[in-house]
Amino acid sequence: MTGPDWEWVTASAIGTSHLRVNRGCDDSGACIFVPGRDESALVAVCSDGAGSAQRSSIGSRIIVRAFCRNVRTYLQGGGTLADLSRDIVSDWLDDMRGRIEVISRSAGLTPRDYAATLVGCIVGEGKAKVLHVGDGAAVYRTTNSDEWAVASWPSNGEYASTTYFVTDDPEPSFQLSEIEGYVSELAVFTDGIEHLVLNYSTRSAFPPFFNRMFSDFRSGGIRKNRKLSRQLCNYLNGPSVCDRTDDDKTLLLARRILNVAPQKHL
C-alpha cells in the first residue's frame, strides 16, 4: 500500500453514574477507511445515547452503523466530499430515523426512546466534512500546523443541560461543516469529556490534552492500533477522568500517515 493512510485508536467507557445504577454504556463509535470510486476517506463517528431514553444505547449503535453505511455507499458510488450537500446528509439522517422508527414500532416504543446524538467526520484528500447533531465535538489539526481547531461546536437545546438528537420531531437540527486542507490528526468525542478538552470561554480546543493523546502514536502503524485502544480505554476508566466526569465517554483518535511503504507478505 502506498500513499496516505491512517492509524487510529478508539475507546468507550461507562460513566460512573451509570455504574451506580447498573446501567451500561449508551455511547457508540466507529472508525473505518472507505476506498471510494473517485475519492477515498477516513470515517470517524460517535454517538451519545440520551440518558433519559430507555433504548438509547441501541439508538446510538444504529446511528453509527447507518452513518458508516451511507458514507460507504456514497463514496463507492462515485460521490465526492466537494459534492456532499445538506440535501444528501438530510437523506442520511432520514435513513437513520427510518431504521429507528421500524425498531421502535416492533418494540412497542417511540423513536424518542432511542434518542442519540451524532458527530460524523469524513476526511478526504484536502477536504473534510463534519455532520453534527447535538453535543460532542470534533477537533483537528492540519498538516504542517501546530494549531488545534474545533470543527463543529457542541449544540445545546432550548434549556440548560439539553441538546439535540437525531430522533427529534419533526426533524433534527444539524450542522454540516467543511474543513479545507489536509487534516493530519483528528479527535472525535462525545460530551462525556467535553469539559476536559474544550475551553468554553474562548470556544477553542485545549492543546495540552490533544498533544498528549497523540504523543503515543508511532510511525509505521496502519489502521486500528488495538494496543493503544486498550490503553485509551484504561485512561478513560481511570481516576484522572472519572473524578471529573461521571458520564459515558467515547474518544476516537486518528492520525494520517504519509508515504506508507508497501507491506511485504510471506
C-alpha positions as CSV (number, residue, x, y, z in Angstrom):
1,M,0.0,0.0,0.0
2,T,1.4,3.4,-0.9
3,G,0.2,7.0,-0.3
4,P,-1.7,8.4,2.6
5,D,-3.1,6.1,5.1
6,W,-4.4,6.3,8.7
7,E,-3.7,4.9,12.1
8,W,-6.4,5.2,14.8
9,V,-7.4,4.3,18.3
10,T,-10.9,4.1,19.7
11,A,-12.4,3.5,23.2
12,S,-15.7,3.9,25.1
13,A,-16.0,3.8,28.9
14,I,-19.1,3.5,31.1
15,G,-19.7,6.6,33.2
16,T,-19.6,6.1,37.0
17,S,-23.2,7.4,37.2
18,H,-24.3,4.5,35.0
19,L,-22.3,2.0,37.1
20,R,-24.1,3.1,40.3
21,V,-27.5,2.2,38.8
22,N,-26.2,-0.9,37.0
23,R,-26.6,0.6,33.5
24,G,-24.4,0.0,30.6
25,C,-22.7,2.5,28.2
26,D,-25.0,4.4,25.9
27,D,-22.2,5.6,23.7
28,S,-21.1,4.1,20.3
29,G,-18.3,4.9,18.0
30,A,-16.5,3.6,14.9
31,C,-13.6,4.4,12.7
32,I,-13.1,2.9,9.2
33,F,-11.3,3.7,6.0
34,V,-13.5,3.7,2.9
35,P,-11.9,3.3,-0.6
36,G,-14.2,5.2,-3.0
37,R,-14.5,5.2,-6.7
38,D,-13.4,8.8,-7.2
39,E,-12.3,9.7,-3.6
40,S,-11.4,7.7,-0.6
41,A,-11.8,8.9,3.0
42,L,-11.4,8.2,6.7
43,V,-14.7,7.9,8.5
44,A,-14.8,8.6,12.3
45,V,-18.2,8.8,14.0
46,C,-19.5,8.7,17.6
47,S,-23.0,8.9,19.1
48,D,-24.1,9.5,22.6
49,G,-27.5,8.0,23.7
50,A,-29.7,10.2,25.7
51,G,-29.7,9.3,29.4
52,S,-33.4,9.7,29.7
53,A,-34.1,7.4,26.8
54,Q,-34.5,3.7,27.7
55,R,-33.1,2.2,24.5
56,S,-30.6,5.0,23.7
57,S,-27.7,2.5,23.5
58,I,-29.4,0.8,20.6
59,G,-30.2,4.1,19.0
60,S,-26.6,5.2,19.1
61,R,-25.4,1.9,17.5
62,I,-28.0,2.3,14.7
63,I,-26.8,5.8,14.1
64,V,-23.1,4.9,13.9
65,R,-23.7,1.9,11.6
66,A,-26.1,3.8,9.4
67,F,-23.7,6.7,9.0
68,C,-20.8,4.4,8.0
69,R,-23.1,2.6,5.6
70,N,-24.3,5.7,3.9
71,V,-20.8,7.2,3.6
72,R,-19.5,3.9,2.1
73,T,-22.4,3.8,-0.4
74,Y,-21.9,7.4,-1.4
75,L,-18.1,7.2,-1.9
76,Q,-18.2,3.8,-3.7
77,G,-20.9,5.2,-6.0
78,G,-18.6,8.0,-7.1
79,G,-19.6,10.7,-4.7
80,T,-17.1,13.3,-3.5
81,L,-16.7,15.5,-0.5
82,A,-16.9,18.6,-2.6
83,D,-20.4,17.5,-3.8
84,L,-21.6,16.4,-0.3
85,S,-24.5,18.7,0.4
86,R,-27.1,19.4,3.1
87,D,-29.7,17.6,1.0
88,I,-27.6,14.5,0.8
89,V,-26.9,14.3,4.5
90,S,-30.5,15.0,5.2
91,D,-31.3,11.8,3.3
92,W,-28.8,10.0,5.5
93,L,-30.5,11.3,8.6
94,D,-33.8,10.2,7.3
95,D,-32.4,6.7,6.8
96,M,-31.2,6.6,10.4
97,R,-34.6,7.9,11.6
98,G,-36.4,5.3,9.5
99,R,-34.4,2.4,10.9
100,I,-35.0,3.6,14.4
101,E,-38.7,4.0,13.7
102,V,-39.0,0.4,12.5
103,I,-37.3,-1.0,15.5
104,S,-39.2,1.2,17.9
105,R,-42.6,0.1,16.5
106,S,-41.6,-3.5,16.8
107,A,-40.8,-3.0,20.4
108,G,-44.0,-1.0,21.1
109,L,-42.0,2.1,21.8
110,T,-41.4,5.5,20.2
111,P,-38.3,6.9,18.4
112,R,-37.7,9.2,21.4
113,D,-36.9,6.0,23.4
114,Y,-33.8,5.6,21.1
115,A,-32.7,9.2,21.1
116,A,-28.9,9.8,20.4
117,T,-26.6,12.4,19.1
118,L,-24.2,12.2,16.1
119,V,-20.7,13.5,15.4
120,G,-19.7,12.1,12.0
121,C,-16.4,13.1,10.2
122,I,-15.4,12.2,6.6
123,V,-11.8,13.1,5.9
124,G,-10.6,13.0,2.3
125,E,-7.6,14.4,0.5
126,G,-7.5,18.2,1.0
127,K,-11.1,18.4,2.3
128,A,-13.2,17.1,5.2
129,K,-16.9,17.3,6.2
130,V,-18.5,17.0,9.6
131,L,-22.1,16.1,10.2
132,H,-23.1,17.1,13.7
133,V,-26.4,16.7,15.6
134,G,-26.3,17.7,19.3
135,D,-23.3,17.8,21.6
136,G,-19.9,16.2,21.5
137,A,-17.4,17.6,19.0
138,A,-14.5,17.0,16.6
139,V,-11.1,18.6,17.0
140,Y,-8.4,18.5,14.3
141,R,-5.0,19.7,13.2
142,T,-3.9,20.2,9.6
143,T,-0.6,19.1,8.0
144,N,2.3,21.5,8.9
145,S,0.2,23.3,11.6
146,D,0.6,23.2,15.4
147,E,-2.9,24.7,16.0
148,W,-5.8,22.6,17.1
149,A,-9.2,23.7,15.8
150,V,-12.8,22.7,16.7
151,A,-14.5,21.6,13.5
152,S,-18.1,21.9,14.9
153,W,-19.0,23.2,18.3
154,P,-21.4,21.3,20.6
155,S,-25.1,22.4,20.2
156,N,-27.3,22.8,23.3
157,G,-31.0,22.7,23.3
158,E,-33.5,25.3,24.4
159,Y,-33.0,24.6,28.1
160,A,-29.9,24.1,30.2
161,S,-28.2,20.7,30.0
162,T,-30.2,19.7,27.0
163,T,-29.2,19.0,23.4
164,Y,-30.5,17.9,20.0
165,F,-31.0,14.3,18.8
166,V,-31.2,12.5,15.5
167,T,-34.7,11.4,16.5
168,D,-36.1,14.9,17.2
169,D,-39.5,15.6,15.8
170,P,-40.3,16.8,13.2
171,E,-36.7,16.8,12.0
172,P,-33.3,17.1,13.7
173,S,-31.3,20.3,13.8
174,F,-27.9,19.6,12.3
175,Q,-24.6,21.3,11.3
176,L,-22.6,20.4,8.2
177,S,-19.2,21.9,8.5
178,E,-16.4,21.9,5.9
179,I,-12.6,21.8,6.6
180,E,-10.3,22.9,3.9
181,G,-6.8,21.5,3.8
182,Y,-5.2,18.1,4.7
183,V,-6.3,17.0,8.2
184,S,-3.3,15.3,9.8
185,E,-4.8,14.5,13.2
186,L,-8.4,14.1,14.2
187,A,-10.2,13.6,17.6
188,V,-13.9,12.8,17.8
189,F,-15.7,12.5,21.1
190,T,-19.0,12.5,23.0
191,D,-20.0,15.1,25.6
192,G,-18.6,13.0,28.5
193,I,-15.2,14.6,28.1
194,E,-16.2,18.0,26.6
195,H,-15.3,19.9,29.7
196,L,-11.9,18.2,29.9
197,V,-10.8,19.1,26.4
198,L,-12.7,22.3,25.3
199,N,-12.3,25.8,26.6
200,Y,-15.8,27.3,26.7
201,S,-14.7,30.8,27.4
202,T,-12.7,31.0,24.2
203,R,-14.7,28.3,22.3
204,S,-11.4,26.6,21.5
205,A,-9.7,23.2,22.0
206,F,-7.3,22.6,24.9
207,P,-4.0,21.9,23.2
208,P,-2.2,20.0,26.1
209,F,-4.8,17.3,26.1
210,F,-4.6,16.6,22.4
211,N,-0.8,16.9,22.2
212,R,-0.5,14.3,25.0
213,M,-3.0,11.9,23.4
214,F,-1.3,11.9,20.1
215,S,2.2,11.6,21.5
216,D,1.9,7.8,21.9
217,F,1.3,7.3,18.2
218,R,4.2,5.7,16.4
219,S,5.3,5.9,12.7
220,G,4.6,2.8,10.7
221,G,1.2,2.0,12.2
222,I,-1.7,1.1,9.9
223,R,-5.4,1.3,10.7
224,K,-6.6,0.4,14.2
225,N,-4.0,0.2,16.9
226,R,-5.5,-2.3,19.3
227,K,-2.8,-1.9,22.0
228,L,-3.2,1.9,22.2
229,S,-7.0,1.4,22.1
230,R,-6.8,-0.7,25.2
231,Q,-4.6,1.9,26.9
232,L,-7.0,4.6,26.0
233,C,-9.9,2.7,27.5
234,N,-7.9,2.3,30.7
235,Y,-7.3,6.0,30.7
236,L,-11.0,6.8,30.2
237,N,-11.8,4.5,33.1
238,G,-9.1,5.9,35.3
239,P,-9.4,8.4,38.2
240,S,-7.9,11.3,36.3
241,V,-11.0,11.3,34.1
242,C,-13.7,9.7,36.3
243,D,-13.0,12.2,39.1
244,R,-14.0,15.0,36.7
245,T,-16.9,13.4,34.9
246,D,-19.4,10.7,35.7
247,D,-20.8,10.4,32.2
248,D,-20.2,7.8,29.5
249,K,-17.2,8.7,27.4
250,T,-16.1,7.8,23.8
251,L,-12.9,9.1,22.2
252,L,-11.6,8.4,18.7
253,L,-8.1,9.5,17.7
254,A,-6.8,9.2,14.1
255,R,-3.5,10.3,12.6
256,R,-2.7,10.5,8.9
257,I,0.4,8.6,7.8
258,L,2.0,9.8,4.6
259,N,4.2,7.8,2.2
260,V,3.5,4.4,3.7
261,A,5.9,1.8,2.4
262,P,4.4,-1.4,0.7
263,Q,3.9,-4.2,3.2
264,K,5.7,-7.5,2.5
265,H,3.8,-10.7,2.6
266,L,5.4,-14.0,3.2
